[in-house]
């Protein structure tokens, strides 16, 4: 979500003559964390991240607007909708408290559905992996917090799907998260294993009926 909040520009030495959108944005960033900490049940998963905040161009000028880029994560549409609604509620309330001269603007984009494997298909793929790599090399993949648009394609065709992951780091290496400057998977055997996994899964579905 992209959020734009409005202030009233002024000189840094005369803040009482303006409405500071930087202070307003800072209050919003802090308050948004209560959505997960105080409005989502402890057993449910939800994340609100402010990935970017842009305002102003000079140290001595109070700008007239601030823009925030927000990211939401959840394992259900219900939780996701609550985070989005709660964000709009908090932003509007903080704007009123700050005497913002204009309503905030909201733009939602890049929403992806939850990826939820078909149990029967996932078991067939798992059996193929066990046959290819051995039981000790195939693990259950816990829910991942990364977003993924893969499920939008099979959902559009109304067909079952299975999503899996492949280990990419040698034993003993610490896996760096996506977008980290330290993200550097081991090229091999990652490419070989990933290729074998894809072929094994395809054979499990396209090969002769058992």
Secondary structure, 3 states (H helix, E strand, C coil): CEEEEECECEECCCHHHCECHHHHHHHHHHHHHHHHHHHCCCCCCEEEEEEEEEECCCCCEECCEEEEEEEEEECCHHHHHHHHHHHHHHHHHHHHHCCCCCCCEEECCCCCCCCCCCHHHHHHHHHHHHHHHCHHHCCCCCCCCCCCCHHHHHHHHCCCCCCCCCCCCCCCCCCCCCCCCCCCCCHHHHHHHHHHHHHHHHHHHHCCCC
